[in-house]
């Protein structure tokens, strides 16, 4: 039931339709974002991207990772290094792009703290 303030500071109930709408709104809340750790929790960055949900953070330990990643269609992902670009390297092996981003980005998407090397632009 919906509530309104009656005179004298008491609440009174009215209507039943709003109850259903209010209950549905409460049940539709989204799950909180998670932090996925590479390689401690998940062995590879590619797998972390695949199992992530929109808004998750993927936190990568120091090391050199030989990758050719395709960014998933998930808004608000954050791919972050634990220790910064001097100790966390994404290496494309001079094969193709290191990270291909074709869809799934918005203003909350972040890739930060990596040296990205040995990649090519698509088609080169």
trRosetta pair geometry for C-beta under 8 A, 3 or more apart (Angstrom, degrees):
i j d omega theta_ij theta_ji phi_ij phi_ji
1 13 3.8 23 140 -164 143 117
1 14 6.8 127 -176 46 101 21
1 15 6.5 138 -150 75 69 58
1 16 6.5 -38 -96 -97 72 54
1 18 7.3 53 -165 74 28 99
1 19 5.2 -3 -49 -71 30 118
2 13 6.9 130 71 -155 42 63
2 14 5.8 -40 72 68 94 71
2 15 5.0 11 23 60 111 113
2 18 4.1 19 -49 84 115 148
2 19 7.0 -123 -35 -55 64 67
2 22 7.4 156 -85 -32 76 140
3 11 4.7 -2 -171 -174 118 117
3 12 7.0 147 -151 72 67 30
3 13 5.8 -40 -95 -96 67 60
3 14 7.9 133 -106 20 23 73
4 11 7.1 148 72 -151 27 69
4 12 6.2 -27 62 61 78 80
4 14 6.5 -7 7 16 112 118
5 9 7.0 -31 -162 -136 102 33
5 10 7.6 134 -158 76 57 33
5 11 6.2 -46 -99 -98 49 63
6 9 7.9 -26 74 58 65 14
6 10 4.9 -25 59 75 108 85
6 11 6.9 145 7 -127 90 11
6 12 4.6 60 -40 -10 125 115
7 10 7.8 2 77 34 39 89
15 18 5.0 58 113 12 127 107
15 19 7.4 179 116 -18 78 87
16 19 5.4 -42 -163 19 51 120
16 20 7.3 48 149 -16 71 96
17 20 6.2 -55 -164 31 39 108
17 21 6.7 31 147 -11 69 109
18 21 5.5 -57 -146 43 41 111
18 22 5.9 42 155 -22 72 108
19 22 5.9 -58 -146 38 26 110
19 23 6.3 25 157 -17 64 108
20 23 5.9 -55 -145 37 28 109
20 24 6.4 28 156 -19 63 107
21 24 5.8 -55 -148 36 30 111
21 25 6.5 31 154 -20 63 106
22 25 5.7 -54 -149 34 32 112
22 26 6.6 31 154 -18 64 104
23 26 5.8 -55 -151 35 34 111
23 27 6.5 27 154 -15 66 108
24 27 5.8 -60 -147 40 33 108
24 28 6.2 29 157 -23 66 113
25 28 5.9 -60 -144 33 29 111
26 29 6.8 -23 -176 -25 39 106
31 53 7.0 9 75 117 120 165
33 53 7.4 -156 -125 83 60 100
33 55 3.9 -113 -92 130 115 102
33 56 5.2 -179 -164 -90 87 42
33 57 6.6 73 151 -10 120 82
33 76 7.8 -102 -101 128 133 122
34 52 7.8 -155 66 -137 104 71
34 53 6.9 77 21 35 106 107
34 56 5.0 -12 59 -123 75 103
34 57 7.5 -141 103 37 43 70
35 56 7.1 167 -88 -169 26 80
35 57 4.7 -18 -111 71 75 104
35 58 7.8 159 -161 -91 55 22
35 59 5.7 12 -174 -6 104 119
36 41 5.9 -140 -164 87 60 133
36 42 5.5 3 178 3 107 131
36 48 4.6 156 124 -149 135 102
36 51 7.1 143 -115 84 152 104
36 52 6.0 -107 -2 -89 147 92
36 56 6.0 33 -7 165 106 127
36 57 7.2 179 25 91 68 51
36 58 4.9 -22 69 -110 102 71
36 59 7.1 166 79 22 46 71
37 40 4.4 -20 121 58 122 105
37 41 4.1 99 56 5 85 109
37 42 7.0 148 76 19 46 78
37 59 5.2 -26 -106 71 67 99
37 61 7.2 53 -179 -39 92 96
38 41 7.2 -65 -66 52 38 79
38 42 5.5 -43 -91 74 76 87
38 43 7.4 31 -143 134 80 11
38 44 6.7 -6 -142 153 120 10
38 45 5.4 51 -149 -78 172 62
38 48 5.1 -77 -62 -40 118 147
38 58 6.4 25 -11 179 115 96
38 59 7.1 176 23 86 74 46
38 60 4.7 -17 67 -111 111 71
38 61 6.5 -140 98 10 58 81
38 65 8.0 27 138 -94 131 147
39 42 7.1 -99 -143 89 46 46
39 43 5.1 26 -155 -143 98 42
39 44 7.1 23 -111 -64 95 33
39 61 6.3 -77 16 32 69 121
39 63 7.7 -16 -6 33 114 155
40 61 6.6 101 -22 -37 97 133
42 47 5.1 -158 173 101 114 110
42 48 4.5 144 87 -76 146 84
42 51 6.8 -162 -113 42 146 134
43 47 6.3 45 58 35 75 146
44 47 4.5 94 62 8 91 101
44 48 6.8 -149 98 -6 50 86
44 65 7.8 133 -148 -153 71 118
44 67 7.8 148 -173 -100 100 107
45 48 5.4 -54 -149 36 35 116
45 49 6.4 36 153 -19 67 102
45 58 6.8 97 -143 156 76 140
45 60 6.2 1 -91 -98 108 126
45 65 5.8 71 -10 170 126 156
45 67 5.7 -22 57 -101 127 151
45 69 6.3 -58 113 -84 114 135
45 79 7.3 57 -158 -145 114 121
45 90 7.6 -30 18 -112 171 109
46 49 5.8 -53 -150 35 30 110
46 50 6.4 30 151 -20 64 108
46 67 6.5 179 -46 -140 99 107
46 69 5.8 -155 -90 -110 81 87
47 50 5.4 -54 -147 36 35 114
47 51 6.3 14 162 -4 69 109
48 51 6.5 -66 -142 45 26 95
48 52 6.2 43 156 -46 62 106
48 58 4.6 109 145 -133 131 125
49 52 5.7 -46 -146 10 28 121
49 58 6.7 -33 -69 -57 63 161
49 69 6.5 111 -4 -159 160 118
49 71 7.0 -118 -157 -133 138 42
49 72 5.3 166 164 -14 95 111
49 77 7.3 54 -130 -168 78 159
49 79 7.6 -8 -83 -86 100 121
50 72 6.8 152 -98 -69 38 136
52 56 4.2 -146 -159 59 99 143
52 58 6.3 -68 -81 -58 138 109
52 72 6.9 167 60 44 105 145
52 74 6.1 166 103 94 102 166
52 77 5.8 68 134 -117 149 119
53 56 5.2 105 55 -33 65 116
53 74 6.7 -167 -179 -154 25 136
54 74 4.6 -150 -80 -174 68 86
54 75 4.8 23 -141 58 117 72
54 76 5.2 68 180 48 80 106
54 77 7.0 -93 -133 -53 42 75
55 75 7.4 15 -47 99 68 74
55 76 4.3 3 -82 110 55 131
55 77 7.3 -43 -7 -79 9 44
55 108 7.5 -9 -106 128 68 138
56 74 7.8 -5 26 143 99 140
56 77 6.0 -4 63 -122 76 77
56 78 7.4 -140 108 34 44 77
57 77 7.8 151 -95 -167 31 57
57 78 4.4 -19 -114 69 75 112
57 80 6.3 -14 -169 15 100 118
58 77 6.9 13 -3 -178 105 103
58 78 6.9 -179 26 91 65 57
58 79 4.9 -10 64 -111 111 65
58 80 7.0 155 80 26 56 66
59 80 5.5 -19 -108 75 63 96
59 81 7.9 97 -162 -149 57 11
59 82 5.8 71 174 -69 96 87
60 63 7.9 -114 162 44 95 93
60 65 7.2 -67 -167 -25 135 148
60 79 7.1 25 -18 -177 119 79
60 80 6.9 -180 18 91 82 42
60 81 5.2 -45 70 -109 99 58
60 82 6.5 -137 84 -11 44 83
60 88 5.8 116 107 -156 110 134
60 113 8.0 170 56 94 102 116
60 114 7.6 25 67 -82 142 110
61 82 5.4 1 -112 13 42 137
61 83 7.7 35 -167 -2 45 108
61 88 7.5 176 117 -103 28 111
62 81 7.4 71 -86 -176 56 105
62 82 6.4 -89 -35 65 72 105
62 83 4.5 -11 -67 36 107 139
62 87 3.9 -29 -135 143 118 110
62 88 5.2 -106 -118 -69 51 80
63 87 7.7 21 -25 158 29 76
63 88 6.7 23 41 -119 47 63
63 89 7.5 -106 117 38 38 78
64 89 4.4 -13 -114 67 75 113
64 91 5.8 16 -176 -7 100 125
65 88 7.8 6 0 -172 107 74
65 89 6.9 174 25 89 66 58
65 90 5.5 -22 70 -110 100 60
65 91 6.9 164 80 24 44 78
66 91 5.1 -38 -103 78 62 99
66 92 7.7 118 -159 -122 62 8
66 93 5.4 57 -159 -52 105 111
67 90 5.5 -49 44 -158 119 92
67 91 7.2 109 24 59 67 49
67 92 6.9 -51 79 -95 56 54
67 98 6.3 65 87 -165 89 73
67 99 7.6 23 115 -70 118 72
68 92 5.8 80 -88 -143 78 82
68 93 7.3 -66 -48 34 103 108
68 95 5.9 -66 -73 82 136 125
68 96 5.2 66 -143 61 129 102
68 97 6.7 104 -150 76 82 56
68 98 6.8 -100 -109 -130 49 28
68 100 7.7 29 173 -12 73 104
68 119 7.9 149 -111 -119 77 101
69 90 7.8 -50 1 -163 122 131
69 98 6.9 11 26 149 90 53
69 99 4.8 -10 69 -113 109 68
69 100 6.8 -166 98 25 55 71
70 99 7.9 153 -94 -163 20 52
70 100 4.7 -20 -111 66 68 109
70 102 7.2 -14 -162 10 95 110
71 77 7.7 -177 -161 58 96 140
71 99 6.2 56 -49 177 97 96
71 100 6.5 -141 5 92 80 53
71 101 4.3 26 12 -109 143 70
71 102 6.9 171 56 23 96 62
71 103 7.5 -177 95 62 99 49
71 104 5.7 -164 133 69 99 121
71 105 6.8 11 141 -54 150 100
72 77 7.2 91 57 -31 98 155
72 104 5.6 -170 111 -166 47 176
73 103 4.7 -8 -102 112 93 113
73 104 3.8 -153 -130 -69 34 112
74 77 5.3 69 98 -42 105 115
74 104 5.1 26 27 -162 38 124
75 104 6.3 -136 -62 -168 48 63
75 105 7.4 118 -120 -145 59 12
75 106 4.8 19 -146 4 102 123
75 108 6.8 60 162 60 86 109
75 109 6.9 -102 -160 -59 49 100
76 106 6.4 -19 -54 53 66 111
76 108 4.0 -3 -114 100 81 122
76 109 6.1 -109 -94 -70 17 62
77 104 7.5 19 7 148 118 112
77 109 5.8 22 53 -128 67 83
77 110 7.7 -138 107 41 52 61
78 108 8.0 -69 -60 153 93 77
78 109 7.4 -173 -78 -155 52 39
78 110 4.3 10 -125 57 82 106
78 111 8.0 -175 -158 -72 46 37
78 112 7.7 -25 -167 21 88 104
79 110 7.0 -164 37 100 57 64
79 111 4.7 3 63 -114 108 73
79 112 7.5 148 86 23 63 57
79 114 7.8 -15 127 -23 104 133
80 110 6.9 16 -66 113 93 113
80 112 5.4 -5 -113 66 76 90
80 113 5.5 55 -165 24 64 133
81 84 5.9 179 98 -47 124 10
81 85 6.9 140 40 -67 158 44
81 87 7.6 153 166 78 131 78
81 88 3.6 177 -141 62 133 161
81 112 7.2 -123 16 108 82 57
81 113 3.2 -147 38 119 100 115
81 114 5.3 150 -42 -67 127 70
82 88 7.0 135 39 -62 67 140
82 113 7.7 149 25 145 20 150
83 86 7.6 -84 130 65 94 79
83 87 4.4 -31 106 69 125 129
83 88 5.9 141 60 -30 84 107
83 113 7.5 130 69 176 32 121
84 87 6.2 65 69 30 73 90
84 88 6.6 151 82 19 25 104
84 113 5.1 -98 -113 -154 36 90
85 88 6.5 -78 -112 58 27 80
85 89 7.8 75 -168 -83 60 63
85 113 5.9 -154 -49 -178 68 39
85 114 5.6 55 -107 131 78 9
85 115 4.5 106 -174 -48 92 74
86 115 7.3 78 -85 -35 23 121
88 113 6.1 28 60 134 136 91
88 114 5.3 -80 111 -109 98 68
88 115 7.2 151 86 17 52 76
89 114 6.8 125 -119 -168 23 81
89 115 4.6 -24 -111 67 79 102
89 116 7.8 166 -161 -83 59 27
89 117 6.6 -22 -166 21 105 110
90 98 5.1 104 130 179 110 127
90 99 7.0 14 145 -38 154 103
90 114 5.0 21 -4 177 107 137
90 115 7.2 -179 28 86 66 50
90 116 4.9 -11 67 -111 106 72
90 117 7.4 148 81 25 57 61
91 98 7.2 -114 173 -116 7 115
91 117 5.5 -18 -110 73 72 88
91 118 5.0 26 -163 46 78 126
92 95 5.8 -136 155 41 84 80
92 96 6.5 -124 -176 70 120 45
92 97 6.5 -116 -123 148 146 19
92 98 3.9 -105 -60 -80 109 75
92 116 7.8 43 -26 -178 102 81
92 117 7.2 -149 16 101 85 41
92 118 4.7 -165 53 104 78 76
92 119 3.4 102 -3 -85 156 78
92 120 7.1 -157 122 4 149 64
93 118 5.9 100 -13 133 10 128
94 118 4.7 -69 -52 -170 66 95
94 119 7.7 -128 -97 -79 30 20
94 120 7.3 64 -162 -35 48 102
95 119 7.9 -29 54 -123 62 57
95 120 7.5 -128 95 13 30 109
96 100 7.6 -17 136 -53 114 117
96 119 7.0 -7 114 -154 37 80
96 120 5.8 -79 -148 53 31 99
96 122 7.4 31 -172 -105 98 57
97 100 4.7 108 80 -68 139 81
97 119 5.0 47 -152 -179 36 118
97 120 6.2 -91 -67 71 52 54
97 121 6.6 37 -86 -130 100 22
97 122 5.8 -24 -37 -60 126 71
98 116 5.0 174 78 -166 162 102
98 117 7.5 89 -71 51 146 24
98 118 7.3 100 -73 76 110 64
98 119 3.6 -91 -28 -68 87 144
99 111 6.8 145 117 -129 174 161
99 116 7.1 -68 4 -133 107 138
99 119 7.8 -37 11 -120 55 166
100 122 6.7 80 -120 -70 109 114
101 104 7.7 -121 -157 61 79 89
101 105 5.9 30 -176 -35 121 135
104 109 7.5 115 127 -93 71 144
105 109 4.1 -90 -145 29 79 164
106 109 5.7 121 46 -15 51 100
111 114 7.0 -47 165 22 91 123
116 119 6.5 -27 161 6 96 131
120 124 4.5 -145 176 81 112 101
121 124 4.9 61 63 5 80 127
